[in-house]
Amino acid sequence: MTAFHSPRLTITAMILLFATFCTLPSMAAKPEDESKKEDDSSSSTSLKLKRQSSQSSSSSQSQSALGNPVGNAVGNAPALFGVGEWQIISYGIGGTGSDSNEVTTERTVKETKTVTETRQVTRTTYTSTLVPATFGPPVYVTTPVQTTSPVTSERKVTTYKKVKTTKNVAGIQGGFGGVGTEARYFFLPWLGVGIEGDWLEGEGSIGMSLTTLTARLVKESNAYYVFGGTGIQFDEHQTQTIGKLGIGMERRLVAGTSLFADAAWMFGSEQNAAIFRGGFKFKF
């Protein structure tokens, strides 16, 4: 019985051993495949992250390239120009022009003249003539003789008369110079309003006060602008309304300081002048 069952058990054990041996490679391959899948998954995730980073970088670069023309974009621009910007401006002024303010004055003038007069003066002279007498010695006979001669005399005559004089007393008649200051606020990225005060020296002392409007175009650290204003100009003789139109350029050195230069045409009822400014702008 034992000898009969022993071969069958042996064959069965061999079959089981063979089956186990055959299944071992597939079991070993399965974890390897799973690790490959995990590696592929991590590689795919890494590629996605790189793509997202690249897209984010390109988006940021495109935003930086497009930018905000007044400095509200990416990078250093917000520190240079922006909305809600206050500027205190200090500058020197020079220019040339003409104006007319005719003033007539009246004064009394005393004049003294020397008058020369010539008149004829008649004089009587007497001549004696010896006349022989009929009886006795000769006698002298006196005869009057009249002569006329010119006589010149001088006398001083004083007169008083009123003289009117007309003079141009305008403060701008040729070259002038001075100083000024302005406070300006940009309520839009490209548009601002300001109040300006200037003091000039020409033919006389001149003061000016204006309200201004400025529009600017920003290119990196430079701002190109046009401006205009209206206000009053006054001196010791008159007060008049004036206007001003001009163009200029500002160079932002650091976040809070700029250099600028501009030129403008100033005009009034009788005034025309070219005016030039240069100085500093301080941002707040």
ZAMARGU-4260 file (C-alpha; in steps of 0.2 Angstrom, whole numbers, plus 5000, padded with zeros to 4 digits):
<rodrens>
0) 5000/5000/5000 | 5014/5011/5004 | 5024/5007/4989 | 5008/5010/4979 | 5005/5027/4985
5) 5022/5034/4986 | 5025/5037/4968 | 5008/5047/4967 | 5013/5058/4981 | 5030/5061/4974
10) 5022/5066/4957 | 5010/5078/4966 | 5024/5086/4976 | 5034/5088/4960 | 5019/5096/4951
15) 5016/5108/4965 | 5035/5113/4966 | 5035/5116/4947 | 5019/5127/4948 | 5027/5137/4962
20) 5043/5139/4952 | 5033/5145/4937 | 5023/5158/4947 | 5039/5166/4956 | 5045/5176/4940
25) 5027/5183/4938 | 5026/5188/4956 | 5044/5196/4955 | 5039/5205/4939 | 5023/5212/4947
30) 5031/5224/4960 | 5044/5229/4946 | 5029/5234/4935 | 5021/5243/4949 | 5037/5253/4953
35) 5039/5257/4934 | 5021/5264/4934 | 5025/5274/4950 | 5041/5281/4941 | 5030/5285/4926
40) 5017/5293/4937 | 5031/5304/4946 | 5039/5308/4929 | 5022/5314/4923 | 5019/5324/4938
45) 5036/5332/4937 | 5033/5337/4919 | 5016/5345/4923 | 5024/5355/4937 | 5038/5361/4925
50) 5025/5365/4912 | 5015/5375/4925 | 5031/5384/4931 | 5035/5388/4913 | 5018/5394/4909
55) 5018/5405/4925 | 5035/5412/4920 | 5030/5416/4903 | 5014/5424/4909 | 5024/5434/4921
60) 5036/5439/4908 | 5022/5444/4896 | 5014/5454/4910 | 5031/5463/4913 | 5033/5466/4894
65) 5015/5473/4892 | 5017/5482/4909 | 5007/5497/4914 | 5013/5513/4905 | 5014/5523/4922
70) 5022/5510/4933 | 5008/5499/4941 | 5014/5483/4933 | 5027/5470/4938 | 5045/5474/4942
75) 5052/5491/4948 | 5039/5502/4939 | 5028/5504/4954 | 5042/5513/4963 | 5044/5526/4949
80) 5027/5532/4942 | 5009/5528/4948 | 4992/5534/4952 | 4989/5545/4968 | 5006/5553/4966
85) 5010/5570/4974 | 5024/5580/4967 | 5033/5595/4974 | 5042/5604/4960 | 5056/5617/4962
90) 5064/5626/4948 | 5072/5641/4940 | 5065/5651/4926 | 5072/5661/4911 | 5064/5668/4896
95) 5061/5683/4884 | 5046/5692/4878 | 5036/5708/4876 | 5021/5716/4885 | 5012/5733/4884
100) 5006/5744/4898 | 5005/5762/4893 | 5004/5774/4907 | 5002/5793/4904 | 5008/5805/4918
105) 5006/5824/4918 | 5017/5836/4927 | 5020/5855/4928 | 5036/5861/4921 | 5044/5878/4925
110) 5054/5887/4911 | 5064/5903/4912 | 5069/5911/4896 | 5080/5927/4892 | 5071/5939/4880
115) 5082/5951/4870 | 5073/5967/4865 | 5079/5981/4853 | 5071/5999/4853 | 5075/6015/4845
120) 5080/6029/4856 | 5079/6048/4851 | 5092/6059/4859 | 5093/6078/4857 | 5110/6087/4856
125) 5114/6105/4855 | 5126/6114/4843 | 5133/6132/4845 | 5136/6142/4830 | 5145/6159/4829
130) 5135/6171/4820 | 5142/6188/4816 | 5131/6203/4821 | 5127/6218/4811 | 5132/6229/4825
135) 5144/6224/4838 | 5154/6207/4841 | 5148/6190/4834 | 5136/6180/4845 | 5134/6161/4847
140) 5118/6154/4842 | 5113/6137/4850 | 5103/6125/4839 | 5095/6108/4846 | 5098/6093/4835
145) 5088/6076/4837 | 5097/6059/4833 | 5089/6042/4834 | 5099/6026/4839 | 5095/6008/4843
150) 5096/6002/4861 | 5097/5983/4865 | 5091/5976/4882 | 5088/5959/4890 | 5076/5952/4902
155) 5071/5935/4910 | 5053/5928/4907 | 5047/5914/4918 | 5033/5902/4911 | 5024/5887/4918
160) 5016/5873/4908 | 5009/5855/4909 | 5018/5841/4901 | 5011/5824/4897 | 5022/5809/4896
165) 5018/5791/4890 | 5028/5776/4896 | 5027/5757/4894 | 5028/5751/4912 | 5025/5732/4908
170) 5036/5720/4918 | 5041/5710/4903 | 5051/5719/4890 | 5065/5708/4884 | 5074/5695/4895
175) 5068/5690/4912 | 5072/5677/4926 | 5066/5670/4942 | 5061/5655/4953 | 5045/5645/4956
180) 5037/5630/4964 | 5022/5619/4960 | 5012/5606/4969 | 5005/5593/4958 | 4993/5578/4960
185) 4990/5563/4948 | 4973/5557/4950 | 4974/5546/4935 | 4990/5537/4929 | 4993/5549/4915
190) 4984/5565/4921 | 4987/5577/4935 | 4982/5594/4941 | 4993/5607/4950 | 4995/5624/4958
195) 5010/5635/4953 | 5017/5651/4960 | 5032/5660/4951 | 5042/5676/4955 | 5050/5685/4940
200) 5062/5699/4938 | 5062/5709/4922 | 5059/5728/4920 | 5051/5726/4937 | 5046/5713/4949
205) 5032/5701/4943 | 5021/5688/4953 | 5011/5674/4945 | 4999/5661/4951 | 4992/5648/4940
210) 4981/5632/4940 | 4989/5618/4929 | 4984/5602/4920 | 4997/5590/4915 | 4996/5574/4904
215) 5011/5562/4903 | 5017/5547/4893 | 5029/5536/4903 | 5043/5526/4895 | 5053/5516/4908
220) 5061/5529/4919 | 5057/5544/4908 | 5040/5554/4907 | 5036/5565/4892 | 5022/5577/4896
225) 5012/5592/4889 | 5004/5605/4901 | 4994/5620/4901 | 4988/5633/4914 | 4978/5649/4917
230) 4980/5661/4931 | 4984/5679/4935 | 5000/5690/4934 | 5003/5705/4944 | 5015/5719/4947
235) 5015/5737/4954 | 5005/5744/4939 | 4993/5731/4934 | 4985/5713/4936 | 4980/5703/4921
240) 4974/5686/4916 | 4987/5675/4907 | 4988/5657/4900 | 5002/5645/4897 | 5005/5630/4885
245) 5021/5619/4885 | 5030/5602/4883 | 5043/5594/4894 | 5053/5579/4899 | 5056/5571/4916
250) 5069/5559/4921 | 5066/5549/4937 | 5083/5546/4945 | 5077/5536/4960 | 5060/5532/4967
255) 5057/5549/4974 | 5067/5562/4964 | 5067/5568/4946 | 5076/5580/4935 | 5065/5589/4922
260) 5066/5603/4909 | 5052/5611/4899 | 5047/5625/4888 | 5031/5635/4886 | 5023/5650/4878
265) 5015/5662/4890 | 5002/5674/4883 | 4990/5688/4889 | 4980/5702/4882 | 4996/5711/4876
270) 5009/5699/4882 | 5019/5686/4872 | 5034/5677/4880 | 5044/5661/4878 | 5048/5654/4896
275) 5060/5640/4900 | 5061/5630/4917 | 5072/5617/4924 | 5074/5609/4941 | 5069/5595/4953
280) 5053/5585/4956 | 5050/5576/4973 | 5037/5562/4974 | 5027/5559/4989
</rodrens>
